[in-house]
């Protein structure tokens, strides 16, 4: 038998449980949901009110001020988050001022310290709240007001109570209570048990519970309050808590900044019938927005994150009901509406007194532990976490709030069991950031699945089964951005607030506008080309601009503003040239060809409207974007070739013509699908052109052992793909005392004969692009980005001022090195930075082998044919493409490790870093990993396949013993993928996931036509490939 059973694990029930846990008692805390704090306690303003809100002679008046005084000590012990901010009640007219005077008088009567309150005016208000409306003529200022995190507080109270012996019964809805002579018998959906006392803290269901023992001399009716939460960018608008003076028409709404820094407004007050209805409505949303602007006029609705609603349990008595009922031993803690959160610590103490007076013997525990550590951890600027880091303390699960795996594991290890991703959210802040769980929810599910040993699809997101109908803020505001061009698109659907790559919404929008203007240029280019106008300058600009919008290439808004200005000028120039050559343009020409901004603000507003979602039809949108991303990859290869003096007018023409077609709303899905395949054809031409440019300029790649250690001299680390930059840097650093190292994508430069004459070209430093935050720290010298991939450095990174960019790349605050009119670049600032740097720190030693491009493999053809004919090589696996930071890519390491010894991997691109340092051996001197080079060298793999088809006299490359297990990340991989499809290659496995830009119908078409599948479990995939 229990001494006391508390029904309801909200903030009041949990506070009572903790207070009782101080004594030698057997206590049960009974909750119908799967977690504590799932009712009114999780959905309110989070205000710790001043004493003035309760009237003299009421429990609200008595307990609010007492509860307020207990908060600081409670937070010091339990670490749930509390800040004493102060608060102002604004008056907008003379009647409001009279209300302020009454609040002041009432505050003194209930015991509020006179030193804590005053009425202030004009400049005094602005000193406290600079962003408050100029219409506010006076304010009641109460210094004792604060803010807390209500759900974190409830969890902390309940957790500490459980740690001190209280038994928590979750998912235990009370079905019946039977009063016996000396005790009660409680029946829940799980069990029956006995208890001497019951405390009814059941919130909006308190009247229902009371009725079970005929003690319901009151009714509880739900009062719904709706709220709007904004991003932390708006948090600076409020320093305290801002109220509005109540009047006969309205009580006004509150504007506050939460303990975690989010701006929040609300609530309204709406009496409703259903006790479960926590939906939000458009009507009340508009009311809250309108009312809030009276206080803070300048908040930005484009920064809204979500709406939510909570139910306040108002009683027909109009005051808290805290008493022993007419049924002895049945204690009421009912009707706890505002200021219930503030009053809860004092309510708990009052309940203890009532129980003691009723006969409960209270014997203090000697081992009561009042303390509890926080789960969510503060992270300073020096925090160096990474997505998919092996160390849980650094493994970021929620990038918006920097929540780590360690924090989630800590939450799971606590004494209150967790079953849902929402339960994780309330403890860690995961899912509450700008992307609103798009990125992290699936990752949290994976952790819960692993730790709870249940299938991922059985992990719930919410505590309740019935999801309330909430207003989608994206239907009201303009979505800050939308980008789904890379494999890491937020939530597998798209990034909507900030790119997973680190791209800000403003950057994403400027990139969209730039592409929009390229389509306008292309409209005029088409006509100009037909009339023989020289368009090389415009062609190159289009290629370079497309390249600059590739994932991880350019993060610099000023760079994009400059490109947009140049696009407008080139568009105007090409139109004039086309018209002089006889072109005539109709008045209904596409907006992309004629729009121009009056100022920067109009430009930025336009940028928000011309992105991906401007195309409403999902299938048309999917195909348009797939083609666009193919063009971006094609542009990358075309620019590299152009920099070496090679160009193909047909490729330029195709890019321009295709951009025009992307503005044509008359094109059907079938026509766009055909254009997608043609894009693959031209992608192959671009790769062929670049292969020609590279090999004729620097020789055919040779089998090379690449040093991965370091020298004793300072160095420059060059990343990206542009070999012309590599050549110029090597030339300029001869005899300078500075050594050169490649990183990630530039590794294949080590294979070219022309670069082997440079003694100061040491080798390769580090691994894949996504590891640069740690590897750049240990390199110590400057980093030159010739192309993507840039990972934005942490704010405290030591190499911040050593980043240099060139070509299409850019990063805010970094020096960008431009070419002169002859294409020459002066890298002396990079060289000087290197001379003033420490020697690189050695992070590994040894060598890796590569250089197996098509020419080299053809030279090995006899050995390969012999090995195949003897059965020593039974299958080739093309594992080309990209690497990425997500742990799902460990699949490729495991796949390579488990491949049979009679198989050979053909690779190109940074996907190789998942297995190029494994010791997989060789077959008769043929290494089992043949690295052809960069991503564009996937063309070599295609040529190798075609050569093998010729040697083995196979008409269809699909009949060769070659399997395709392709990893993708960004748009160069998209054009490789389209090139493979254009060649008719089937049964490709693509991973880690299908692109988010594929609509359901488009994906189904590709899957059916080309037998495309995604990766699954290694063993199953391997069995399928080898069958």
RAVEN-V110328 format. One record per residue. N is the residue number from 1. PSI is psi as a letter, one per 20 degrees, with the letter a starting at -180 (999 if undefined). Layout:
n = [N/N]
psi = [PSI/PSI]
This chain:
n = [1/2/3/4/5/6/7/8/9/10/11/12/13/14/15/16/17/18/19/20/21/22/23/24/25/26/27/28/29/30/31/32/33/34/35/36/37/38/39/40/41/42/43/44/45/46/47/48/49/50/51/52/53/54/55/56/57/58/59/60/61/62/63/64/65/66/67/68/69/70/71/72/73/74/75/76/77/78/79/80/81/82/83/84/85/86/87/88/89/90/91/92/93/94/95/96/97/98/99/100/101/102/103/104/105/106/107/108/109/110/111/112/113/114/115/116/117/118/119/120/121/122/123/124/125/126/127/128/129/130/131/132/133/134/135/136/137/138/139/140/141/142/143/144/145/146/147/148/149/150/151/152/153/154/155/156/157/158/159/160/161/162/163/164/165/166/167/168/169/170/171/172/173/174/175/176/177/178/179/180/181/182/183/184/185/186/187/188/189/190/191/192/193/194/195/196/197/198/199/200/201/202/203/204/205/206/207/208/209/210/211/212/213/214/215/216/217/218/219/220/221/222/223/224/225/226/227/228/229/230/231/232/233/234/235/236/237/238/239/240/241/242/243/244/245/246/247/248/249/250/251/252/253/254/255/256/257/258/259/260/261/262/263/264/265/266/267/268/269/270/271/272/273/274/275/276/277/278/279/280/281/282/283/284/285/286/287/288/289/290/291/292/293/294/295/296/297/298/299/300/301/302/303/304/305/306/307/308/309/310/311/312/313/314/315/316/317/318/319/320/321/322/323/324/325/326/327/328/329/330/331/332/333/334/335/336/337/338/339/340/341/342/343/344/345/346/347/348/349/350/351/352/353/354/355/356/357/358/359/360/361/362/363/364/365/366/367/368/369/370/371/372/373/374/375/376/377/378/379/380/381/382/383/384/385/386/387/388/389/390/391/392/393/394/395/396/397/398/399/400/401/402/403/404/405/406/407/408/409/410/411/412/413/414/415/416/417/418/419/420/421/422/423/424/425/426/427/428/429/430/431/432/433/434/435/436/437/438/439/440/441/442/443/444/445/446/447/448/449/450/451/452/453/454/455/456/457/458/459/460/461/462/463/464/465/466/467/468/469/470/471/472/473/474/475/476/477/478/479/480/481/482/483/484/485/486/487/488/489/490/491/492/493/494/495/496/497/498/499/500/501/502/503/504/505/506/507/508/509/510/511/512/513/514/515/516/517/518/519/520/521/522/523/524/525/526/527/528/529/530/531/532/533/534/535/536/537/538/539/540/541/542/543/544/545/546/547/548/549/550/551/552/553/554/555/556/557/558/559/560/561/562/563/564/565/566/567/568/569/570/571/572/573/574/575/576/577/578/579/580/581/582/583/584/585/586/587/588/589/590/591/592/593/594/595/596/597/598/599/600/601/602/603/604/605/606/607/608/609/610/611/612/613/614/615/616/617/618/619/620/621/622/623/624/625/626/627/628/629/630/631/632/633/634/635/636/637/638/639/640/641/642/643/644/645/646/647/648/649/650/651/652/653/654/655/656/657/658/659/660/661/662/663/664/665/666/667/668/669/670/671/672/673/674/675/676/677/678/679/680/681/682/683/684/685/686/687/688/689/690/691/692/693/694/695/696/697/698/699/700/701/702/703/704/705/706/707/708/709/710/711/712/713/714/715/716/717/718/719/720/721/722/723/724/725/726/727/728/729/730/731/732/733/734/735/736/737/738/739/740/741/742/743/744/745/746/747/748/749/750/751/752/753/754/755/756/757/758/759/760/761/762/763/764/765/766/767/768/769/770/771/772/773/774/775/776/777/778/779/780/781/782/783/784/785/786/787/788/789/790/791/792/793/794/795/796/797/798/799/800/801/802/803/804/805/806/807/808/809/810/811/812/813/814/815/816/817/818/819/820/821/822/823/824/825/826/827/828/829/830/831/832/833/834/835/836/837/838/839/840/841/842/843/844/845/846/847/848/849/850/851/852/853/854/855/856/857/858/859/860/861/862/863/864/865/866/867/868/869/870/871/872/873/874/875/876/877/878/879/880/881/882/883/884/885/886/887/888/889/890/891/892/893/894/895/896/897/898/899/900/901/902/903/904/905/906/907/908/909/910/911/912/913/914/915/916/917/918/919/920/921/922/923/924/925/926/927/928/929/930/931/932/933/934/935/936/937/938/939/940/941/942/943/944/945/946/947/948/949/950/951/952/953/954/955/956/957/958/959/960/961/962/963/964/965/966/967/968/969/970/971/972/973/974/975/976/977/978/979/980/981/982/983/984/985/986/987/988/989/990/991/992/993/994/995/996/997/998/999/1000/1001/1002/1003/1004/1005/1006/1007/1008/1009/1010/1011/1012/1013/1014/1015/1016/1017/1018/1019/1020/1021/1022/1023/1024/1025/1026/1027]
psi = [p/q/g/p/p/p/o/o/l/a/h/g/g/h/g/g/g/g/g/h/i/i/r/m/q/o/p/p/o/p/p/h/r/j/r/r/l/i/c/h/i/i/m/a/i/k/p/o/q/r/i/i/h/q/q/p/j/q/h/g/h/g/h/g/h/g/g/g/i/i/g/g/h/g/h/h/h/i/l/i/o/p/p/o/h/r/q/p/o/q/p/i/a/h/g/h/h/h/h/h/h/h/h/g/g/h/g/h/h/i/j/p/p/h/i/i/q/q/p/r/q/d/h/h/g/h/h/g/n/h/j/q/q/i/i/o/i/r/q/o/p/o/i/i/q/a/q/r/o/h/h/h/g/g/g/g/g/g/g/h/g/g/h/j/i/p/p/p/n/r/l/m/p/p/h/q/p/p/o/a/g/j/r/q/o/p/p/r/i/h/r/q/r/q/q/h/q/p/p/n/l/j/c/i/j/h/h/g/g/h/h/i/k/l/k/m/k/r/q/p/p/p/o/p/p/q/q/p/p/r/r/i/h/i/h/i/h/p/h/b/p/o/r/q/p/q/r/h/h/q/i/r/r/q/p/r/p/r/h/j/j/p/p/q/q/a/r/a/o/o/p/r/g/p/i/i/n/k/r/q/q/h/g/h/g/h/g/g/g/g/h/h/i/h/g/n/i/j/q/o/i/i/j/q/g/r/q/r/q/q/p/p/n/q/q/i/h/j/r/q/n/n/r/p/a/i/o/p/i/o/p/p/m/r/k/m/a/p/l/h/g/g/i/g/h/h/g/g/h/h/h/g/g/g/g/g/h/i/i/p/p/o/o/q/q/i/j/p/o/i/q/p/q/q/g/p/p/p/p/a/h/j/p/l/r/q/p/k/q/h/o/h/h/i/o/p/g/o/h/g/j/l/p/r/h/h/g/g/h/g/g/h/i/r/i/o/q/p/i/q/h/h/h/g/g/h/h/i/i/q/i/i/a/h/i/l/i/h/g/i/g/h/h/g/g/g/g/g/g/g/h/i/l/q/q/h/i/i/p/q/h/r/h/q/h/o/p/q/o/q/p/o/h/i/i/g/r/p/p/h/r/p/p/k/i/r/h/k/p/p/j/j/h/q/p/i/h/q/q/h/i/j/p/q/h/h/g/g/h/h/g/g/h/g/h/g/h/h/h/g/g/h/g/h/g/g/h/g/g/h/j/j/q/o/j/g/g/h/g/h/g/g/g/h/g/g/h/i/j/q/p/j/g/p/j/o/h/h/g/h/g/g/h/g/g/h/g/h/g/h/g/g/g/h/g/g/h/g/h/h/j/j/q/p/p/r/i/k/q/q/h/h/i/i/p/q/q/h/r/h/g/h/g/h/h/h/h/i/i/j/b/g/i/h/o/h/p/h/g/g/g/g/g/g/h/g/g/g/h/g/h/g/g/g/h/g/h/h/g/g/g/g/h/j/j/p/q/o/h/h/g/g/g/g/g/g/h/h/h/g/h/i/i/o/i/i/p/r/g/g/h/h/g/h/h/g/h/h/g/g/g/h/g/h/g/g/h/g/g/h/g/g/g/g/h/h/h/j/r/p/q/q/p/p/o/p/p/j/a/r/a/k/q/q/r/p/o/p/r/b/i/o/h/g/h/g/g/h/g/g/g/i/j/p/k/i/j/p/q/p/q/q/p/d/h/i/g/i/h/i/i/p/h/h/i/i/i/o/h/j/n/g/b/p/p/b/c/r/h/i/j/h/h/h/h/h/g/i/h/h/a/q/p/o/o/h/a/q/p/p/o/p/q/q/h/j/p/i/j/g/j/j/p/q/q/r/c/i/r/q/p/p/i/q/p/p/o/q/q/a/i/j/j/q/p/o/j/h/h/g/g/h/h/g/h/j/r/r/q/q/p/p/i/r/r/a/q/q/q/a/k/l/r/g/g/g/h/h/h/j/g/g/h/g/g/g/h/g/h/i/j/h/o/h/q/p/o/o/l/r/b/q/r/r/i/q/i/h/i/i/g/h/g/h/g/g/h/i/q/q/i/k/q/p/p/p/q/q/r/i/h/h/i/i/j/i/j/q/n/i/a/r/o/l/i/o/q/i/o/o/o/h/c/r/h/h/j/h/h/g/h/g/h/g/g/h/g/h/h/g/g/j/l/p/h/p/h/i/i/q/l/p/q/o/n/p/p/q/g/a/h/h/h/g/h/g/g/h/g/g/h/h/i/j/p/r/k/p/p/p/r/h/r/q/q/h/i/o/r/g/g/g/g/g/g/g/g/h/h/j/l/p/r/r/q/c/q/g/g/g/g/g/h/g/h/i/999]
